[in-house]
Amino acid sequence: MKQFLFIIITLVFHFTIWGQGKEKVFDAPSSNFIDLSLQTHKGKLRFGFQDGYFLKSDGSYVKANEASYFEMDKRFSHNNASRHAFTELLKIRFKEDMFAAMDKDYFTERTQNMYDKELKSYTAQQHVLTLANALCTTDRAITFFCNSKEEDCIKVFPQQGYYNEPRNIRPWGGRGASEFQKLRAYTSFVKNDFPLAEKWSKTLYPDNKITGYYVAKTNLGTYDFKEGGYWLHTHQFHNQGFLLRWFGLQPSNSSERKLVHPNGSSILLKMSPEKAETFSENYRQMFLVFEVTAYVNGLENYRADQLKSTFSLNSPIIEIYSDDGLTNRVAEIDINTMVSKTR
């Protein structure tokens, strides 16, 4: 009976701390890799603007002295690392020719005049370095990226429960490593860990199609008394978030085309003046949610090393929330009947 009560208490605590939406976990094929935990909405992957974990549904923020702060902070760290690692894994399937040309025994030096095979090998090796930094657990990363003769490995790596920052790309062997240490770290990862990462990448949405929700953030703006509502500006959606970008929307009808006008467009959130006055006092940011199908189409170009993705809408309904956790739904707009204008 005591064990049963403990399980119930644990589950309730888990929901309280992680209550801004269950995440989809992709279990790593090796204990050397981190599991990937990606945000969802209604059980499907969440693209675009992500939950920052610290914004509550009432518009206030979780403070550093609150009991849940560090759990939220660790969750943010895990999700941030997971999104980066997930993206790097997806890229592998579009670089098969590069990895086929990659030298697994020695570093390919970058020179002014490189042959095609050398360029591919060098580019693949750079991706492997990024992948190792993104995927490896702290213990595994220390064996590849820390030189104990020069640095305190315990202090320079994230503490328990935290993950490597995506922009923190450590060099092979660690600070001050010799050419022998660097090469040993590289060849060890390539021969022992990379084959597992390569296989894992092929299991992640192998048809390059993912159903989910695209989330965009916009400011509430000034109330328009003549039109009776707030204009939500789509130009504020650009360059936001995970995997998908607003300019990747592929409209299927005239109503959807209004959303992606070249000059930018605005959507009217209708609201009476009486309701709007109270509403504007409580909320300043709006989060628009679109049900979508995402398509991963390859790489934009090798130099930029960015995934090329597009998406189509699965529903004409735009859900509108007041918080990035998508817990407080305040309105919805039907794309087929919406009032819109171009800039």
QUINOR-V824906 format. One record per pair of residues at least 6 apart in sequence whose ideal C-beta (glycine too) atoms are under 6 Angstrom apart, sorted by the first residue. I is the first residue (numbers start at 1). J is the second residue. Records with the same first field share a line. If there is no record, write none. Layout:
I->J  J
//
This chain:
17->68  71
20->51  325
21->40
23->37  39
24->38  40
25->35  37
26->36
27->35
28->35
29->196  200
30->196
32->140  193
33->135
34->137
36->82  85  86
37->78  79  82
38->45  82
39->46  50  51
40->46
41->213  326
44->211  212
45->210  212
46->213
47->212  214  242  243  244
48->214  215  216  240  241  244
49->215  216  217  240  241
50->241  242
51->324  325
52->324
53->72  75  76
54->61  62  72
55->61  323  324
57->323  327  328
62->69  72
74->161
77->162  163
78->163
81->163  164
83->242
84->134  166
85->134  135
88->130  131  134
89->201  204
90->296
92->198  201
94->298  299
98->120  123  124
99->124
101->117  120  121
102->121  124
103->121
104->190
108->118  121  122  125
110->122
132->144  189
133->164  169  170
138->157
142->153
144->185  189
145->170  174
146->153  174
147->173  174  175  176  177
150->175  176
151->175
172->182  185  186
173->181  182  185
208->296
209->295
210->294
211->293
213->289  291
214->244  290  292
215->287  289
216->237  288
217->287
218->232  233  236  286
220->230  284  286
221->230  231
223->276
227->268
228->270
229->268  269  270  271
230->269
231->266
232->267  269
233->266
234->264  265
235->264
237->246
238->246
243->309
244->294  309  311
248->309  310  311
249->260
250->310  312
251->257  260
255->335  336
258->265  340
261->342
263->342  343
264->343
265->340  342
266->341
267->338  340
268->339
283->322
286->320
287->321  324
288->318  320
289->319
290->313
291->314  315
292->311  313  314
293->312  314
294->311
295->310
296->307  309
297->308
298->308
300->306  308
316->334  335  336
317->332
318->333
319->332
320->330  331
321->328  329
322->328  330
//
